[in-house]
């Protein structure tokens, strides 16, 4: 369950270095997937942790982003060394998550139940009893893909709003693995109609609204942060309950899933204000979870990239995104004439 910022760059406009990186990725991904998919769970996880450590030391660009973001939030309570250790732990967590994700289609219900405990399923059932569908609100936190696999192995119909990966074979692998795990994939950018249809059928819609955006600016870790508004728009239109859902890695490398009580915000007649209220709530719930388990969130994503007043380049990035959005809209309108 994932989303993508709206300023993705077409491959033909990328620098040579990035095009080469993607080409290498396309070649390597198939060579890695099959051995991992059929290796023992523990071995795959250890490989993933080692991969995360390797990437921490080799991917300088994302390491710098992780250090920057962690320093922004924790500099008053953590030393530079502690922040570096947190960043390394983030990479290790996501390395394990990546290899676990590859193996998810091989896990049936009994295998999932051996490594996952669940709290608050009655909240999910209460939300479904309303008959309007449910908006599952989570983030790039813990193991959201394991959360999706739990849904599909326990009789729930799950639809996920996902993005295309920038690497062709990675995009294919992500979609095939999610579908192999039982989830219906709705690609972002063309998902609105599908979301509404599946909510009418009283199904689950999984959304991860925690990446850089400029739809609405609401608090996140004490900063006015550019945030998507999609979940609020869908909620106001359908009154489908919001169920905040988390899948956290435990110290013994198992997972604990939590479903919070459903939330419904009644429209006040002031739509912009309602959107702000809902997305403030979404950010607050995610922040609370991240503070409990800080190394299980995607700090290597440039979350505050287009949030003015956070980092020096924030305003310029916001204006660039706005310009790209206007151009995209104009191009779309022109193509429809």
N, C-alpha and C positions, 0 to 999 in steps of 0.2 A: 504494500500500500504506500504509494509515493507520489509526490508531485514535483513539478519542474518549474523553475523560474521562467518568465515569459520572454526572456531575451536570449534564448539559445542561438548559437551562431551556426549557420549552414556550413557544412564541411568544406565546400569549395572556397569559403572566405577565411578559413583558418590558416594560421602560420604553418610553415612546413613542419616544424617540430611537432605540433599537435597532430597534424595529419599522419605523421610517421607513428606517433604514439597510438593512434587509433588503429592504424594498419597492423601494428604489432599485437594490439589487443585482439583484433579479429582473428589473428592466426593462433594465438595462445589459448584463448578461451575454450575452444572445443577440446584441446589437448588436456586441459585440466579438469573439465567437468566430469567426464565418464569415470576416471579413476576415483575421484572424490565421492561421486554418487554411490558407488558400490563398496567403499571402504568402511570399516567400522566407525560408529559415531564418535567414539573417543579419539580415534586416530585423526579423523577429519577435523575435529575441534582443535587438537594440538597443532595440526598443520596450519589451521587458520590463525591461531595465536602467533605462530612463528612468522606467517605471512604478514600479519599486522605489524610485528616488530620490524621486519625488513622494510615494509613500506613507510614506516615512521622515519626510518633513517634515509630513505631514498627519495621520497616525494617531498621535496623541500617546500614547494609552493603551499601544499595543504598543511604541512607541519607548521608553517608560519601562520596560517589562518587559525589553526587550533590554538597556538600559543597566544595569538592576538586576542581571540575571543575569551579564552580562559583568564588571561591577564585582566581583561576588561571587567570581568565579574568577580574574580577572586584575588586580585592584587592586594587588597587590604587585609586578607587573612592567610594567604599562602605565599611562600617564598618562590623566587624564580625556579629553583630546583624542584620544589613540590609541584609547581605548575607544569614543568616539563615532564615529570613523572605521570601526572594526570593525562597529559596529551598522549604519552606513550600507551597508557592503559586504554585510552579511547581507541587508538589504532588496533590494539590487541583485541578489544571487544568486537570491533567491526570486522576484523579478520575472521574471528570465530563465527560471527553472524553470517558472513558470506559463505563459508563452507557448510554451515548448518543449513542455510537456505537451499543450497544445491541438493541436499539430501532429503528435504522435506517431502517430496512426492513418494518417497519410499516408506514413510511412516504412516501406519494405519492407526486406528483409534487406540488400540491397546498400547502401541509403542509411544504415542503421544502422552497417554495417561501415566506412563512410567516416569516421564520426565517433567510433567506439568501438573501443578496444583492450581485450583481455581477458587476464587472468593467473589461472591456477589452475583452469581449467575441468576439469582432471583430478580435482580435489577434489570437484567437484559430481558428476561421473560415478561416482566411487568411492562417494559417499554413496548415490546412486540404485541402485547395484549391490547394496546391502543389501536392497532390496525392501520397505522400510518407509515409503517416502515421505521427504521432506526438509523440514525447517523452515528456511526461508530467513530468517535473522535480519539485519535492517538497521535503519535509523532514518530520521527526517526529516532526512536528511543527504545531501549531494551531490545527485544526481538519481535517487532511487529509482524514479521512473516510467520513466526511460530504462532502468534495470536490468530492469524488468518488460517493456518492449518488446523488449529484447535476448532475454530468455527466449522470448517468444512468436514471434519471427522466426527462432529457431534450434531449433525443434522440441521445446521443453519445454512441458509442460502446467502452467500457473501458475494458482493460486487465491490471491486476496488477501483478507485480513481488513480490511475498510474500514468507515468510518463514514458516516452521513448528514451532509451539510453542513447548516448551520443556515439557509442560504438555499436555497429550493426549487429555483430554476433552477440554482444551483451544484451541488446534490446530483444533479440530473438530468444535468448536463453531465459531472460527475466519473464517474458510473456509465457513461454512454454512451461516454465517451472511453476508459475502461478496457476496456470490453467491445469497443470498436472496435479497441483495441490487442491484443485476443486473450486478455485475462485474464478468468477467472471470478471474480465478486465475491461474497464472503460477508459479509453485513452483521453488524457486531459486535453482540452481544446475542443473536443467533440463529445463531451460526456454529459452535458446538461440534460438533454432529452432522455438519455438512458437512465440517469440518476432518478429523474422524476417518474419514469415508467416503473423502475424497480421499487421505488418507495410505494407507489400505488399498489404493488403486488405484496406489500408488507415484508419486504426483504431488507437485508442489511447493506448499508453503503459505508465502506471504510475510506476515511479521508485523513491525510497527514498534512495539516495546514501550518507547518512550522519552517517553511523556507522563505528566502528573500522574496519580497513582493512590494507593491506600492498601492494596493487597493485601499487600505485603511491603515492609519497609524495609531497604534494602541500600546499600552505598557507591556513590556516583557523584560524581566530582570531590572526594572527601574528605568528603562529607556523607552522613549517613544519609538516603536519599531514597526517598519513596514510589514504588513501582514495581508494574506489573502482574505477576501470577504466571502468566498464561495459557500462555506458552511453556513454562515449567517443568512445568506440569500436563500439557500435551499430550506433552511429551517423556518424562516419567516413565511415562505411560500406554502410549505406543506404542513408545518407544525409537527413534523416527524421528531420524536424525542432525540435529544443529544445524550449519548451514553459514553462517558469518558472511560476508556479501556486501556489497560497497561499490561505489558508482558515483560517482567523484570527478571534478569539473570540473578540467581541466588548464589551464595558462596560455594555451594557444592556443584555448580554448573548445571543446575536444573532451572526451571522457570516457574514463576508465580504470576498468574493472571488475575487481575482485579477489574471488576465492573462496578463503577460508581452508580449511585441512584440516578435515574433519568432526569433530564432537565428540559423544561419547556418554557420558552420566553414568549409571552403573548405580545403581539404587535401593539405599539402605542399610537401608531399613526404618524410617527416621525421615523421614517425608515433609516436615514443615515445614523440617527442616534441609536436605534435598535441594533444596527449592524455593529456599531462601536461597542455597545454593551455586550453583545454576544461574543465578539472576537476578543474583547478584554477578558471575558470569562474563560474562553478557550486557552488563551495564553497563560492565565493564572493557574489553571489546572495543570498544564504541561510544566510550567516553571516549578510548581510544588513537587512534581515527580522528579524532575531533573536535580533539584536541590537534595533530594534523598539519595539519588544514585547518579552523581554528576559525571562519572566516566562512561555512562551508557547512553549519552546523547551525542548527536553528530556535530560536535564542536568544529570539525574541519570544514563544515559548510559556512560560507561567508554570510551568516544570518543578518548582520547589520550593514551589509554592503551599501544598500540604498536608503538608509535611515539617517537623514540629516541630523547633525549634532552629536552623533556617536563617534564616528571616525572622520578625519578631515575630508575624505573624498566622498562622503555620504551624499551631500547635496548634488554634486556633479553626476554621480551614479543614478540618483533618482531622476534627474532631468533627462539623462540618457535613456532610461527605461521608459519614461513618459513619451519621449520622441519616438522610440521604437514602436511603442504601442499605437501611437497615432498613425505612423506609416503603415503598420500592419492593417489597421482598420480601414485606412484609405484604399490600400491595395485590395482588400476583401470587397469593399463597396464597388470598386472599379470593375473587378472581375465578375460581379453580379449584373452589371449593366448589359 
